[in-house]
Amino acid sequence: MNILFINSIGPNKLGGGEKWMVRAAKGLHEAGHKVFVGGKPNAEILQEAQKAGVQTRIFNIRADIGPVMTWRIARFLKQEEIDILVCNLNKDVRVAGLAARLVKKPVVIARHGIQLAGKKWKHKITLTNLTDGILTNSITIQKAYEGYGWFKPGHVKVIYNGIADKSGVQAYDFSRDFPGKKVILSAGRLSEQKGFDDLITAFAAVTAKRDDLVLVIAGKGKLEEELKTQAKTLGVEDRVKFAGFIENVDPLMKGCHLFVLSSLFEGMPNVVMEAMAVGKPVIATDVNGARELMTDGVTGIIVPPKNPAVLAEKMLEILDDADRLAAFGKAGEQKVKAGFTIPAMVQQLETYFQSKLDEKRKVQS
């Protein structure tokens, strides 16, 4: 198959959806398919795709309507005989999906790692007329979309994210930086979605009862100064360390004592999967995908979002229970290996794409 992934996310953004797209593109390329990733000029996703050995193209989709860009994409789809077009954002569907409809050949798949479509007429028109299927990584999102009543059975498909084998990851030695301290780690964009303000509030409550903890936050974003100010106001600025963007966070995950996700919403929380893959116990907020990835009380603890008091309570409850921490880490690692591998994801994508292609050919014949 000839496959084009399009993602018009901002040039400096590389979140879970972008990482998934690169992994999927790389896996399909290595399986023998001709794969391209398209995005904005100088986009991080294009740089990562190139590192992965995947061909890239610049498609600078800026808005919901772009006749010139639609024409450019249509020409590319025709020249490269693209069979499958996978779109990320809604504007990608509207601009590139329309191009595919003009060419008539490609199957159009909208990939929604978070719930990108509300029950609005513009989403209904776009997703029912310009896509042949919606691919998501969460049963929660699938059920929400099916509840809209717009789609025929099977239009929304769940394929879980795959993650590389991390058994060879070497743990970062935090004891060199923080002797005698236990390290709580969190990672992600410093944005409202990730709930780091709640995490810092919870951490301050925990440190009021003990002084042997450090919170390390890996990531960059527009809220960095605001979060640093919050930590200073709460009197924990010397115990909250902002590590900035870390290209490979795996060693930090393996070296910390506990990983915490404090997000307000997610699709499928990739960082939780990554922490579990290196055998790390996790406390995570009850966001989309958390209960599909985690087993509460077995692989970690699930807490309500936007509730720092409960988060603090659970951190205090588990931090000194070495046996429970070890059991959580082991169970999480086993669960990831059983159901969330890249080979399994790629194989399911191949099967799904081929089935959609067969359906389209049958309708057109």
FISETOR-933513 format. One line per field, with one value per residue (C-alpha): residue number from 1; residue in one letter; x, y, z. Coordinates in nm, 4 decimals. Example, Ala and Ser with C-alpha at 12.3 -4.5 7.8 and 13.67 -1.06 7.14 Angstrom:
% FISETOR-933513
seq: [1:2]
type: [A:S]
X: [1.2300:1.3670]
Y: [-0.4500:-0.1060]
Z: [0.7800:0.7140]
END
This chain:
% FISETOR-933513
seq: [1:2:3:4:5:6:7:8:9:10:11:12:13:14:15:16:17:18:19:20:21:22:23:24:25:26:27:28:29:30:31:32:33:34:35:36:37:38:39:40:41:42:43:44:45:46:47:48:49:50:51:52:53:54:55:56:57:58:59:60:61:62:63:64:65:66:67:68:69:70:71:72:73:74:75:76:77:78:79:80:81:82:83:84:85:86:87:88:89:90:91:92:93:94:95:96:97:98:99:100:101:102:103:104:105:106:107:108:109:110:111:112:113:114:115:116:117:118:119:120:121:122:123:124:125:126:127:128:129:130:131:132:133:134:135:136:137:138:139:140:141:142:143:144:145:146:147:148:149:150:151:152:153:154:155:156:157:158:159:160:161:162:163:164:165:166:167:168:169:170:171:172:173:174:175:176:177:178:179:180:181:182:183:184:185:186:187:188:189:190:191:192:193:194:195:196:197:198:199:200:201:202:203:204:205:206:207:208:209:210:211:212:213:214:215:216:217:218:219:220:221:222:223:224:225:226:227:228:229:230:231:232:233:234:235:236:237:238:239:240:241:242:243:244:245:246:247:248:249:250:251:252:253:254:255:256:257:258:259:260:261:262:263:264:265:266:267:268:269:270:271:272:273:274:275:276:277:278:279:280:281:282:283:284:285:286:287:288:289:290:291:292:293:294:295:296:297:298:299:300:301:302:303:304:305:306:307:308:309:310:311:312:313:314:315:316:317:318:319:320:321:322:323:324:325:326:327:328:329:330:331:332:333:334:335:336:337:338:339:340:341:342:343:344:345:346:347:348:349:350:351:352:353:354:355:356:357:358:359:360:361:362:363:364:365]
type: [M:N:I:L:F:I:N:S:I:G:P:N:K:L:G:G:G:E:K:W:M:V:R:A:A:K:G:L:H:E:A:G:H:K:V:F:V:G:G:K:P:N:A:E:I:L:Q:E:A:Q:K:A:G:V:Q:T:R:I:F:N:I:R:A:D:I:G:P:V:M:T:W:R:I:A:R:F:L:K:Q:E:E:I:D:I:L:V:C:N:L:N:K:D:V:R:V:A:G:L:A:A:R:L:V:K:K:P:V:V:I:A:R:H:G:I:Q:L:A:G:K:K:W:K:H:K:I:T:L:T:N:L:T:D:G:I:L:T:N:S:I:T:I:Q:K:A:Y:E:G:Y:G:W:F:K:P:G:H:V:K:V:I:Y:N:G:I:A:D:K:S:G:V:Q:A:Y:D:F:S:R:D:F:P:G:K:K:V:I:L:S:A:G:R:L:S:E:Q:K:G:F:D:D:L:I:T:A:F:A:A:V:T:A:K:R:D:D:L:V:L:V:I:A:G:K:G:K:L:E:E:E:L:K:T:Q:A:K:T:L:G:V:E:D:R:V:K:F:A:G:F:I:E:N:V:D:P:L:M:K:G:C:H:L:F:V:L:S:S:L:F:E:G:M:P:N:V:V:M:E:A:M:A:V:G:K:P:V:I:A:T:D:V:N:G:A:R:E:L:M:T:D:G:V:T:G:I:I:V:P:P:K:N:P:A:V:L:A:E:K:M:L:E:I:L:D:D:A:D:R:L:A:A:F:G:K:A:G:E:Q:K:V:K:A:G:F:T:I:P:A:M:V:Q:Q:L:E:T:Y:F:Q:S:K:L:D:E:K:R:K:V:Q:S]
X: [0.0000:0.0979:0.0186:0.0251:-0.0011:-0.0844:-0.0474:-0.0646:0.0146:0.2331:0.6001:0.7279:0.4765:0.5532:0.2909:0.1556:-0.0364:0.2726:0.4853:0.2187:0.2187:0.5958:0.5908:0.3080:0.4739:0.8074:0.6468:0.4488:0.7553:0.9597:0.6760:0.7279:0.4737:0.5525:0.4912:0.5039:0.4484:0.3282:0.3282:0.4237:0.7649:1.0328:0.7838:0.9295:0.7141:0.8829:1.2256:1.1370:0.9947:1.3148:1.5198:1.2969:1.3754:1.0321:0.9886:0.8394:0.6606:0.5611:0.1874:0.1265:-0.2428:-0.3374:-0.7173:-1.0313:-1.0494:-0.7507:-0.8217:-0.4566:-0.3421:-0.6263:-0.5122:-0.1486:-0.2405:-0.4707:-0.1851:0.0458:-0.2139:-0.2512:0.1212:0.2152:-0.0970:-0.1792:-0.4135:-0.4573:-0.4676:-0.4520:-0.5423:-0.4756:-0.6567:-1.0055:-0.8625:-0.6461:-0.9610:-1.1316:-0.8413:-0.6688:-0.9841:-1.1468:-0.8405:-0.8809:-1.2462:-1.1492:-0.8955:-1.1517:-0.9026:-0.7614:-0.9328:-0.9515:-0.9012:-0.9273:-0.6994:-0.8220:-0.5947:-0.8116:-1.1765:-1.1430:-1.5064:-1.7921:-2.1552:-2.1588:-2.2950:-1.9550:-1.7970:-2.0857:-2.0572:-1.6804:-1.6560:-1.9504:-1.8651:-1.4865:-1.3782:-1.4141:-1.3339:-1.2133:-0.9218:-0.8799:-0.6854:-0.9546:-1.2847:-1.4045:-1.3684:-1.5187:-1.8305:-1.8623:-1.8520:-2.0877:-2.3267:-2.3614:-2.5643:-2.3848:-2.1837:-2.2603:-2.1378:-1.7633:-1.6857:-1.4950:-1.2131:-0.9953:-0.6324:-0.4212:-0.0906:0.2190:0.5372:0.8911:1.0479:1.2220:1.3798:1.7275:1.6710:1.9305:1.7972:1.9161:2.0874:1.8935:2.0937:2.3787:2.1543:1.9365:2.1184:1.8844:1.5729:1.2899:1.2008:0.8492:0.8526:0.5984:0.6369:0.4502:0.3830:0.3552:-0.0044:-0.3359:-0.4351:-0.1590:-0.2734:0.0758:-0.0706:-0.2706:0.0387:0.2436:-0.0399:-0.0561:0.3215:0.3273:0.0726:0.2873:0.6097:0.4361:0.4496:0.7908:1.1081:1.2662:1.0978:1.1791:0.9340:1.0943:0.8844:1.0182:0.8729:0.8461:0.5545:0.3941:0.3058:0.6620:0.7051:0.3551:0.4240:0.7594:0.5844:0.3264:0.6008:0.7684:0.4400:0.3784:0.7307:0.8509:1.0592:1.3727:1.2025:1.0331:1.2811:1.1868:1.4047:1.2913:1.2426:1.4102:1.4348:1.4620:1.2801:1.3005:1.6082:1.4428:1.1263:1.3188:1.5234:1.2392:1.0473:0.6991:0.5505:0.2455:0.0045:-0.2101:-0.3859:-0.7371:-0.8011:-0.6181:-0.6882:-0.4595:-0.1908:0.1317:0.3541:0.1742:0.2362:0.6023:0.6393:0.4714:0.6968:1.0049:0.8412:0.7519:0.4484:0.2039:-0.0564:-0.2762:-0.5868:-0.9014:-0.8795:-0.9742:-0.7740:-0.6392:-0.8636:-0.7967:-0.4228:-0.4103:-0.5791:-0.6573:-0.4929:-0.2918:-0.0659:-0.1021:-0.3608:-0.6222:-0.7420:-1.0028:-0.8784:-0.8550:-0.8378:-0.4978:-0.6094:-0.6770:-0.3596:-0.1567:-0.3280:-0.2425:0.1187:0.1617:-0.0076:0.2250:0.5648:0.6994:0.5319:0.8225:0.6472:0.3389:0.5456:0.7405:0.4224:0.2626:0.5722:0.5961:0.2251:0.2353:0.5347:0.3669:0.0455:0.2266:0.4200:0.0973:-0.1147:0.0670:0.3583:0.4527:0.4458:0.0897:-0.0151:0.1404:-0.0198:-0.3611:-0.3106:-0.2233:-0.5342:-0.7570:-0.6230:-0.6512:-1.0095:-1.1039:-0.9314:-1.1184:-1.4484:-1.3840:-1.2832:-1.5930:-1.8176:-1.6429:-1.6502]
Y: [0.0000:0.3634:0.5609:0.9314:1.0581:1.4295:1.6222:2.0031:2.0443:2.3445:2.3125:2.2979:2.0469:1.6785:1.5154:1.1663:1.1857:1.2909:1.0195:0.7625:0.8804:0.8468:0.4990:0.3870:0.5310:0.3708:0.0331:0.0328:0.1446:-0.1404:-0.3795:-0.2942:-0.0197:0.3131:0.5715:0.9515:1.1918:1.5416:1.8475:2.2104:2.3517:2.2720:2.0671:1.8417:1.5548:1.5739:1.5761:1.2680:1.0919:1.1571:1.0134:0.7056:0.6651:0.7772:1.0127:1.3525:1.6261:1.9807:2.0483:2.3725:2.3412:2.6610:2.6630:2.4590:2.5814:2.6039:2.5571:2.5867:2.3380:2.1006:2.1137:2.0517:1.7528:1.6127:1.6297:1.4485:1.1799:1.1162:1.1231:0.8837:0.6688:0.6988:0.4267:0.5393:0.8959:0.9318:1.2764:1.4091:1.7374:1.8279:2.0868:1.8105:1.6134:1.9151:2.0160:1.6842:1.4736:1.6918:1.6406:1.2647:1.2881:1.4830:1.2149:0.9455:0.6695:0.7066:0.5776:0.8622:0.7820:1.0402:0.9470:1.0851:1.0214:1.2582:1.3492:1.6046:1.6055:1.7356:1.6861:1.9813:2.0062:2.0996:1.7850:1.5734:1.7085:1.6618:1.3182:1.1607:1.2942:1.3167:1.0054:0.6332:0.5583:0.7004:0.5401:0.5918:0.4360:0.4393:0.2573:0.5649:0.7811:0.5101:0.4923:0.8710:0.8977:0.6063:0.7770:1.0687:0.8437:0.9658:0.6650:0.3220:0.0240:-0.0226:0.3337:0.4006:0.1536:0.1094:0.0099:0.0541:0.2384:0.0248:0.0876:-0.0312:-0.2945:-0.1134:-0.4066:-0.2688:0.0773:0.1750:0.3643:0.7186:0.7472:1.0224:0.9663:1.1648:1.4691:1.4199:1.2101:1.0445:1.1619:0.9716:1.1035:1.1468:1.1999:1.3459:1.4351:1.6175:1.9577:2.2327:2.3088:2.3263:1.9833:1.8109:1.9391:2.0130:2.2831:2.0113:1.7947:2.0756:2.1492:1.7812:1.7606:2.0615:1.8876:1.5735:1.7612:1.9293:1.5834:1.4642:1.6184:1.3329:1.3913:1.5649:1.6231:1.6223:1.7510:1.6780:1.8915:2.2394:2.4709:2.8089:2.7534:2.6995:3.0362:3.0193:2.6745:2.7856:3.0796:2.8423:2.6200:2.9250:3.0487:2.7076:2.6988:2.3979:2.5677:2.3915:2.0518:2.0893:2.0537:2.1522:1.9387:2.0934:1.8871:1.5457:1.3659:1.0236:1.0200:0.6395:0.6388:0.8952:0.6867:0.3750:0.5613:0.7354:0.5873:0.6746:0.8169:1.0448:1.1545:1.4511:1.5265:1.6653:1.4734:1.2437:0.9977:0.7169:0.8467:0.7409:0.8505:0.6083:0.3297:0.4284:0.4264:0.0876:-0.0469:0.0161:-0.1450:0.1714:0.2062:0.4753:0.7004:0.8442:1.0566:0.8895:1.0225:0.8574:0.5415:0.5157:0.2261:0.0457:0.0722:0.0356:-0.2001:0.0046:-0.1495:-0.3945:-0.1915:0.1321:0.3673:0.5728:0.8969:1.1545:1.4475:1.7944:1.6602:1.7382:1.6224:1.2663:1.2648:1.3693:1.1046:0.8271:0.9403:0.9321:0.5925:0.4230:0.5899:0.3793:0.0522:-0.1053:-0.4380:-0.2728:-0.0417:-0.3390:-0.5394:-0.2487:-0.2065:-0.5745:-0.6058:-0.2912:-0.4117:-0.7461:-0.5785:-0.3575:-0.6518:-0.8513:-0.5949:-0.2798:-0.3700:-0.1959:-0.5175:-0.5879:-0.2292:-0.2345:-0.5672:-0.4381:-0.1189:-0.3217:-0.5366:-0.2356:-0.0315:-0.3259:-0.3945:-0.0311:-0.0353:-0.3518:-0.1938:0.1144:-0.0871:-0.3007:0.0080:0.1648:-0.1505]
Z: [0.0000:-0.0543:0.2587:0.3441:0.7019:0.7325:1.0583:1.0568:1.4275:1.5109:1.4127:1.7707:1.9015:1.9366:2.1556:2.1834:1.8554:1.6649:1.8248:1.7343:1.3741:1.3442:1.5017:1.2767:0.9658:1.0514:1.1245:0.8012:0.6049:0.7524:0.6656:0.2979:0.2341:0.0686:0.3394:0.3590:0.6499:0.5645:0.7870:0.8334:0.7377:0.9982:1.2001:1.4674:1.3455:1.0035:1.1647:1.3709:1.0651:0.8734:1.1616:1.1412:0.7707:0.6474:0.3510:0.4342:0.2444:0.3390:0.3337:0.5207:0.6062:0.7892:0.8005:0.7382:0.3783:0.1456:-0.2250:-0.3293:-0.0671:-0.1542:-0.5186:-0.4202:-0.2058:-0.4744:-0.7243:-0.4806:-0.4070:-0.7781:-0.8587:-0.5779:-0.6244:-0.2553:-0.1312:0.2303:0.3629:0.7409:0.8741:1.2217:1.2888:1.1706:0.9300:0.7819:0.7068:0.5514:0.3280:0.2516:0.2765:0.0140:-0.2058:-0.1717:-0.2692:-0.5811:-0.6754:-0.5802:-0.5103:-0.1559:0.1560:0.4092:0.7761:1.0545:1.3419:1.6743:1.9716:2.1742:2.1253:1.8466:1.7352:1.9431:1.8514:1.6124:1.2598:1.1095:1.2554:1.1326:0.7778:0.7706:0.9274:0.7478:0.4018:0.3939:0.5854:0.5292:0.8910:1.2204:1.3971:1.7712:2.0546:2.3204:2.3636:2.5541:2.2425:2.0235:2.2427:2.2519:1.8724:1.8201:2.0590:1.8188:1.5882:1.2754:1.1738:1.0393:1.2445:1.2233:1.1165:1.4395:1.4978:1.8075:1.7655:2.0739:2.0564:2.0322:2.2226:2.1608:2.3829:2.6678:2.8499:2.7709:2.9190:3.1793:3.4813:3.5402:3.8791:4.0539:4.3725:4.2162:4.1855:4.4908:4.7540:5.0001:4.8172:4.6516:4.3078:4.1731:3.7966:3.5573:3.1909:2.9168:2.7645:3.0223:2.9290:3.1121:2.9794:3.1740:3.5149:3.6477:3.8723:4.0487:4.0767:4.2323:4.4760:4.5726:4.6030:4.8350:5.0583:5.0639:5.1439:5.4361:5.5991:5.4797:5.3447:5.1501:4.8137:4.4864:4.2003:3.8540:3.5646:3.2155:2.9385:2.7967:2.7323:2.7790:3.1457:3.2659:3.4383:3.5853:3.7312:3.8706:4.0370:4.1839:4.3274:4.4824:4.6280:4.7869:4.9266:4.7265:4.4576:4.5853:4.5603:4.2195:3.9338:3.5793:3.3527:3.0242:2.7099:2.7362:2.4031:2.5676:2.9003:2.9433:3.1711:3.3999:3.4130:3.5036:3.7637:3.9492:4.2406:4.1139:3.7930:3.8137:3.5397:3.6473:3.3167:3.2901:2.9669:2.7273:2.4478:2.5499:2.7902:2.6191:2.9069:3.1362:2.8860:2.8662:3.2439:3.2692:2.9930:3.2096:3.5131:3.6979:3.9311:3.8215:3.9760:3.7005:3.6768:3.5461:3.1911:2.8621:2.8124:3.1674:3.2651:2.9373:2.9901:3.3672:3.6128:3.9218:4.2269:4.0135:3.7819:3.9751:4.1207:3.9345:4.0953:3.9910:3.7797:3.9290:4.2849:4.4385:4.7849:4.6683:4.4589:4.7650:4.9775:4.7324:4.6951:5.0720:5.0858:4.8391:4.8566:5.1432:5.0427:4.8538:4.7960:4.6500:4.4301:4.2949:4.2317:4.0451:3.8299:3.7413:3.6584:3.4435:3.2456:3.1805:3.0655:2.8146:2.6729:2.6366:2.4555:2.3507:2.1219:1.7972:1.5878:1.7045:1.6281:1.2802:1.1945:1.3023:1.1002:0.7898:0.8304:0.8954:0.6030:0.3638:0.4703:0.4113:0.0745:-0.0247:0.0823:-0.1307:-0.4366:-0.4020:-0.3913:-0.6916:-0.9059]
END
